[in-house]
Amino acid sequence: MQIGMIGLGRMGMNMARRLLAGGHEVVVYNRTKDKVDQMINEGAIGSYSLAGLALKLKSPRVVWMMLPSGTVVDEHIETLVNHLSPADILIDGSNGFYQDDLRRKQTLSSSGIHYLDAGVSGGIRGLESGYCLMIGGEQADFAWIEPLLKTLAPENGYLYCGPIGAGHFVKMVHNGIEYALMEAYGEGFELLKASSYSPNLKLEQVARLWNQGSIIRSRLLELLESALTKDPQLSAITGFVEDSGEGRWTVQQAVELGVSLPVIAQSLFKRFESRQKDLFSNKVIAVLRNEFGGHFVVRSNTSG
């Protein structure tokens, strides 16, 4: 099957490679020329413009965007509308907000262009292991691209989730759960490190052990084992933790729907806390304890 792949970052380039290995014809475009050249050397058909990409695809075209969510996706869609035709299928594989999909579908429908939203999980290891794919949109469009999904995903690794927005909604919740899982692992390993048994424990060995039949085994724990093996104290990095949007959207949707998500919400708030040193809120707690009970406080170097 033929497909256009827009965006050759950490995910997009490896997805293109997996599709090539599966026998598909892949036309690639990226804003930087060198990545296009690299994929040409690996067997892809290269294009240095969105217009050129559209010209190299046969109708009905299938174009998959693997771009940063938000404005960048909208900018590419605005350009692509001028080069795609009715019945062409445009797929957004970003970590996008499902309500953006509803807006885009409405805009594209006036041009007759079909639209699918695809939640994609698999990270940089997806090339070898395959990608978990969550698809929203018209079921007929899902059926048309299914040969691509079978190549990209492992067995039972893709799902039609429902109408427009459903794929990104399911991926949003997936990432919210991921926030909570990572927070739980972080807290557990912090307790291990703080214990009196810490000098005798090799944390990478604990992570490896827990992946051997334990109920808490996971891909995340495998990645933690790898990281701890390379840097047992994680001394090469700071504890600054970004959030890329999905955790916030998950919590916001929980508020709107009246669903209790205390663990996911707290894991999001801990990420905010990770970006601040000497939190004022903690100072308030410390000074209150000192004021009402004379409890010990640590004085700053700037105090008189």
VMD Tcl script that draws the C-alpha trace (Angstrom):
set ca {
  {0.00 0.00 0.00}
  {1.16 3.57 -0.63}
  {1.37 6.18 2.14}
  {2.76 9.67 2.66}
  {4.56 10.20 5.97}
  {4.95 13.77 7.20}
  {7.35 14.31 10.09}
  {10.50 12.24 10.52}
  {11.18 12.71 14.21}
  {11.80 9.99 16.79}
  {8.49 8.29 16.01}
  {7.81 9.21 12.38}
  {11.11 8.04 10.95}
  {10.92 4.64 12.61}
  {7.29 4.24 11.56}
  {8.36 4.93 7.98}
  {11.10 2.32 8.32}
  {8.67 -0.27 9.66}
  {6.29 0.41 6.79}
  {9.11 0.06 4.26}
  {10.15 -3.23 5.86}
  {6.53 -4.36 5.51}
  {6.59 -3.82 1.74}
  {4.67 -0.53 1.56}
  {5.63 2.37 -0.68}
  {6.42 5.32 1.57}
  {6.69 8.93 0.41}
  {8.32 11.06 3.11}
  {8.48 14.76 3.89}
  {10.21 16.64 6.69}
  {10.95 20.32 7.18}
  {14.67 19.52 7.36}
  {16.11 18.11 4.14}
  {18.72 15.81 5.71}
  {16.12 13.45 7.22}
  {14.38 13.15 3.87}
  {17.73 12.31 2.26}
  {18.38 9.71 4.94}
  {15.07 7.98 4.24}
  {15.67 8.09 0.48}
  {18.86 6.13 1.12}
  {16.78 3.59 3.03}
  {14.31 3.06 0.19}
  {11.65 5.75 0.66}
  {10.50 8.22 -1.98}
  {11.49 11.69 -0.88}
  {9.72 15.00 -1.18}
  {10.97 18.41 -0.12}
  {7.53 20.05 -0.08}
  {3.99 19.14 0.89}
  {2.85 19.85 -2.65}
  {5.47 17.46 -4.00}
  {4.41 14.77 -1.55}
  {0.81 15.02 -2.74}
  {1.87 14.79 -6.39}
  {3.79 11.56 -5.73}
  {0.79 9.82 -4.15}
  {-1.97 8.11 -6.10}
  {-5.62 8.87 -5.32}
  {-7.17 8.22 -2.95}
  {-4.12 9.42 -1.04}
  {-3.30 8.36 2.51}
  {-1.21 10.92 4.41}
  {-0.05 10.31 7.97}
  {1.25 13.25 10.02}
  {3.63 12.54 12.91}
  {4.09 16.09 14.19}
  {4.04 17.94 17.51}
  {0.42 18.42 18.58}
  {-1.40 21.73 18.26}
  {-0.41 24.64 16.05}
  {2.10 22.72 13.92}
  {-0.57 20.20 12.90}
  {-3.02 22.98 12.04}
  {-0.40 24.74 9.91}
  {0.30 21.58 7.91}
  {-3.40 20.91 7.42}
  {-3.93 24.44 6.10}
  {-1.29 23.79 3.45}
  {-2.36 20.23 2.66}
  {-5.97 21.24 1.99}
  {-4.69 22.99 -1.15}
  {-3.00 19.83 -2.45}
  {-5.29 16.98 -1.42}
  {-8.49 15.87 -3.16}
  {-11.92 14.63 -2.06}
  {-11.78 11.08 -0.62}
  {-8.12 11.43 0.38}
  {-7.46 10.36 3.99}
  {-5.46 12.55 6.35}
  {-4.30 11.03 9.65}
  {-3.07 12.94 12.69}
  {-0.76 10.71 14.74}
  {0.25 13.38 17.25}
  {-0.60 13.37 20.95}
  {-3.43 15.74 20.06}
  {-6.46 16.91 22.02}
  {-9.58 15.09 20.88}
  {-11.63 18.30 20.67}
  {-9.16 19.60 18.07}
  {-10.08 16.56 15.97}
  {-13.76 17.53 16.02}
  {-12.87 21.01 14.76}
  {-10.52 19.71 12.06}
  {-13.03 17.15 10.83}
  {-15.59 19.90 10.34}
  {-13.10 22.05 8.44}
  {-11.87 19.23 6.20}
  {-15.33 17.86 5.40}
  {-16.09 20.95 3.33}
  {-13.24 19.91 1.04}
  {-14.30 16.27 1.00}
  {-11.07 15.21 2.71}
  {-11.45 12.36 5.18}
  {-9.79 12.58 8.60}
  {-8.66 10.03 11.18}
  {-7.09 10.61 14.58}
  {-4.50 8.07 15.67}
  {-3.17 7.67 19.17}
  {0.29 6.13 18.85}
  {2.26 4.50 21.66}
  {5.55 2.66 21.34}
  {8.25 5.29 21.59}
  {11.68 4.77 20.13}
  {11.39 0.97 20.53}
  {8.35 0.77 18.25}
  {10.49 -0.01 15.20}
  {11.34 -3.45 16.57}
  {8.33 -4.16 18.80}
  {5.56 -2.39 16.89}
  {3.24 0.46 17.83}
  {0.03 0.38 19.83}
  {-2.50 2.27 17.69}
  {-5.83 3.79 18.75}
  {-7.90 5.03 15.80}
  {-10.88 7.39 15.65}
  {-12.94 8.39 12.61}
  {-15.18 6.79 10.01}
  {-15.04 3.00 10.14}
  {-14.75 2.77 6.34}
  {-11.59 4.91 6.45}
  {-10.21 2.72 9.25}
  {-10.83 -0.35 7.09}
  {-9.05 1.26 4.12}
  {-5.84 1.93 6.09}
  {-5.94 -1.37 7.99}
  {-3.09 -2.92 5.95}
  {-0.86 -0.11 7.23}
  {-2.00 -0.66 10.80}
  {-1.26 -4.39 10.57}
  {2.30 -3.58 9.56}
  {2.86 -0.89 12.19}
  {1.36 -2.77 15.14}
  {2.18 -6.07 16.84}
  {-0.51 -8.74 16.91}
  {-3.72 -7.33 18.47}
  {-1.94 -3.97 18.68}
  {-4.48 -1.70 16.99}
  {-8.11 -0.84 17.64}
  {-10.93 1.10 16.03}
  {-12.09 3.18 19.00}
  {-15.08 4.99 17.50}
  {-15.94 8.25 15.72}
  {-13.69 11.28 15.32}
  {-11.70 12.07 18.46}
  {-12.06 8.60 19.99}
  {-8.49 7.57 19.15}
  {-6.94 10.61 20.78}
  {-9.33 10.39 23.73}
  {-8.25 6.82 24.44}
  {-4.58 7.82 24.03}
  {-5.14 10.75 26.42}
  {-6.41 8.40 29.12}
  {-3.55 5.98 28.33}
  {-1.04 8.75 29.02}
  {-2.86 9.84 32.18}
  {-2.48 6.29 33.50}
  {1.17 6.40 32.45}
  {1.66 9.52 34.59}
  {0.32 7.68 37.65}
  {2.35 4.52 37.01}
  {5.59 6.47 36.69}
  {4.83 8.39 39.87}
  {4.22 5.12 41.75}
  {7.50 3.64 40.53}
  {9.31 6.85 41.42}
  {7.94 6.89 44.97}
  {8.65 3.20 45.52}
  {12.26 3.44 44.41}
  {12.75 6.59 46.45}
  {11.65 4.66 49.55}
  {14.03 1.81 48.71}
  {16.87 4.30 48.29}
  {16.08 6.00 51.61}
  {15.91 2.77 53.64}
  {18.63 1.29 55.85}
  {18.84 -1.59 53.35}
  {19.87 0.75 50.54}
  {23.65 0.11 50.81}
  {23.05 -3.58 50.03}
  {20.43 -3.06 47.34}
  {21.23 -2.58 43.69}
  {18.10 -0.87 42.42}
  {18.57 -2.05 38.85}
  {18.50 -5.62 40.19}
  {15.26 -4.92 42.05}
  {13.73 -3.57 38.82}
  {14.93 -6.66 36.96}
  {13.58 -8.95 39.68}
  {10.14 -7.34 39.66}
  {9.90 -7.95 35.93}
  {10.23 -11.71 36.43}
  {6.63 -12.76 37.06}
  {5.78 -9.98 39.53}
  {2.32 -8.44 39.35}
  {3.90 -4.99 38.88}
  {6.11 -5.99 35.96}
  {5.86 -3.65 32.99}
  {7.61 -2.06 30.03}
  {8.20 1.02 32.18}
  {10.02 -1.11 34.74}
  {12.18 -2.55 31.97}
  {13.11 0.99 30.94}
  {13.88 1.89 34.56}
  {16.15 -1.14 34.88}
  {18.01 -0.01 31.77}
  {18.40 3.55 33.08}
  {19.58 2.41 36.53}
  {22.08 0.01 34.99}
  {23.66 2.89 33.09}
  {23.48 5.38 36.00}
  {22.60 3.75 39.38}
  {22.21 7.11 41.15}
  {20.63 8.88 38.16}
  {23.23 11.54 38.87}
  {23.42 12.70 35.25}
  {19.94 14.25 35.32}
  {17.82 16.53 37.49}
  {14.33 15.78 38.76}
  {12.66 18.27 36.42}
  {9.67 16.54 34.79}
  {7.75 17.98 31.85}
  {4.12 17.35 31.05}
  {3.16 17.32 27.39}
  {-0.55 17.98 27.73}
  {-2.26 14.61 27.98}
  {-2.16 14.48 31.79}
  {-3.72 17.93 32.04}
  {-6.42 17.05 29.52}
  {-7.19 13.81 31.37}
  {-7.70 15.66 34.64}
  {-9.71 18.42 32.95}
  {-12.02 15.84 31.37}
  {-12.43 14.11 34.73}
  {-13.57 17.42 36.24}
  {-16.03 18.02 33.40}
  {-17.45 14.50 33.62}
  {-17.45 14.31 37.41}
  {-15.08 11.33 37.49}
  {-12.72 10.92 40.45}
  {-9.07 10.54 39.36}
  {-7.11 11.41 42.53}
  {-3.98 9.39 41.71}
  {-3.63 10.68 38.13}
  {-4.34 14.24 39.31}
  {-1.70 14.02 42.03}
  {0.86 12.63 39.60}
  {0.23 15.66 37.38}
  {0.63 18.09 40.29}
  {3.88 16.37 41.31}
  {5.24 17.21 37.85}
  {4.48 20.86 38.46}
  {6.24 20.62 41.82}
  {9.34 19.09 40.22}
  {10.01 22.36 38.37}
  {10.25 24.50 41.48}
  {12.89 24.72 44.16}
  {12.11 25.68 47.75}
  {8.37 25.85 47.20}
  {6.63 28.76 48.90}
  {3.80 26.41 49.90}
  {6.29 24.31 51.86}
  {7.61 27.47 53.51}
  {4.04 28.32 54.57}
  {3.64 24.87 56.15}
  {7.00 25.12 57.93}
  {6.34 28.58 59.35}
  {2.85 27.61 60.50}
  {4.24 24.61 62.37}
  {6.81 26.91 63.97}
  {4.20 29.51 64.89}
  {1.64 27.21 66.50}
  {3.96 24.64 68.03}
  {7.45 26.05 68.04}
  {8.52 23.27 65.70}
  {11.99 23.36 64.18}
  {12.55 25.21 60.90}
  {15.61 25.40 58.68}
  {16.70 28.99 58.26}
  {17.81 30.17 54.82}
  {21.25 31.64 54.25}
  {19.66 34.99 53.42}
  {17.87 35.36 56.78}
  {19.22 38.06 59.09}
}
mol new
graphics top color blue
foreach p $ca { graphics top sphere $p radius 0.5 }
foreach p [lrange $ca 0 end-1] q [lrange $ca 1 end] { graphics top cylinder $p $q radius 0.2 }
display resetview
